[in-house]
Amino acid sequence: MAAAIQGEDKVLATAQRIVQSLGNTSDTDDMLLIFSAFDNRLSTLSSFVENPSAGDESSATTSRFDDAERIILSHTDSSSFPDDYLDAVDEIIQLTEDLNLGPADAGDEVLDRAENALQLAMTRLEDEFRHVLIRNTVPLDPDRLHRSSLSSSAAAIAIAATEFFNGDAGESLEDVSSARYSHHSHGRGISFGGDDMSLELIHPDAVIELKDIADRMIRSGYEKECCQVYCSVRRDVLEECMAILGVEKLSIEEVQKIEWRSLDDKMKKWIQAVKVVVRGLLSSEKYLCEQIFAGSDLIKEVCFLETSKGCVMQLLNFGEAVAIGRRSVEKLFRILDMYDALAQVLSDLQELFMDEDAGDMVCKEAQGVLDGLGEAAIGTFVEFENAVQGEASKKPIQNGEIHPLARYVMNYAKLLVDYSGTLNLLLDDLDVESAQSDRGNTDNSDLESMSPIGRRLSALIISLESNIEEKSKVYEDVAMQYIFLMNNILYIVQKVKDSDLRNLLGDNSIKKRRGLIRQYATQYLRASWSKVLSCLKDEGIGGSSSNASKVALKERFKNFNACFEEIYRVQTAWKVPDPQLREELRISISEKVIPAYRSFLGRFGSHLESGRHAGKYIKYNPEDLENYLLDLFEGTPLIIHHMRRKST
């Protein structure tokens, strides 16, 4: 060490040795005063006397600072980051902390050098922090996410209903429910293999490096710069993830101008994205913040909030736009799916954003959008009820088949059952007894046992039945009115019986509607076959079977044949789709007509069979009629081509 000391420093070194040789003698203080008077630089010897090794430590500290400063000053290239760089930063940080804790005028020159080096190091670390974040971001892989949305059949039903109420439905629309709808295949929302939706956003090794850099920037008072870099990079990444998930940045005005089919696709993507964003992206983003900024609760909360609130508000803005948009029946299922998706993640949002005032604002916004979607769903459901009540098409359905309105309403109602839990929460307990009393299909005890959605669906179906009854009046043939009513009421019964509507409406509703079908069947028989049966009565044929008027008998058989053939021609064109109802109607007709004909033929047939042209009047035997009855209600108009019976 002595060989390295030159010039004036030799004086200081010599003075130190002299004082050291004096030890603690009484002359020491006098000697220090003499040295101080000689040169004020020797005043530091007093501290040396108290701690003789301090000089060596100071020299060592200076040496470490020089080494650290050299590393920081020599490595400014962002492409290289030597292993000892962080150690050098630590050395500078420690030195500045020590000097700042010392006397106000102690080491000003060294402190200035240390702060300059530290500022340069922080700029370098800021760049490195940004590069590590960008280089090590793990891209979102949509194929990893197992998606399931409202089935195409459900969408088809909603679209078909819309077309119907807009007057665009064609006559040949099929029952989309029976052809394409399955309750078990009707998926909603988005499904993952389990509750674990964590995503790897940054490669694990890079997370450690980022934490090391963040710790030093925060310790040096550069937490603002560190947060700005983190938030800037991660916001861009989350925006890219939103784009990958198909969620666009749209204003409320833009959303409300989108035509339905395109909006439907965007709503579906939104539904899929909500759970991914909240339980996947944001949950993982918060965990990443907790790892990188573990040293500061405040910083990790601020960084998470500033990074993530943009994509949350993007989702909520779209939800709000849908909630306040024009209400139409085709939107109901999508709105309910949006409500369910947001409701499922609301508690997750509250947990993610619970520590900040701004975070509380995000949660309140989410709750507001959820409430708005709920109101929109109920409002849309009311729109559908009103549309059913007000649908006033007068065009008769060919062959008396099931009306498209019945198909759409019942398939719509079947789908709504999937949302019973949600709708029961949203629906007010409205009084629907006035609607029920119009038809009396549901009594008060049934109403009391029903859930809110059960009561509303019951009222909806009664409105449908009332509308169907009104539509039956467009048929001039009264008998066809009853065929039309039977077809439609039975269709309603089958939809209720074969779905979860049965659990909501109860078996009593099925029983009462079956009773109504039996009433319609009786009225059909009376309207259609009374004239035929009147031809087979004894009255008006001139006495007993032994002296009956042949002229009157000929007229009776002639009228019977004409009536039967006309009914056959007309009612073979009528359609009863349900095979059981079709068979029951044929049996009922046969039980009324065939015995009466057989009895009439047995009593009076002989009066004509012995005469000329008997086959002109007695065209059919009872077996012929039974066979012809099998052709009724098939939807194909037929004419009887018969061979004239030979006289016996």
Disulfide bonds with the S-S distance in Angstrom:
none
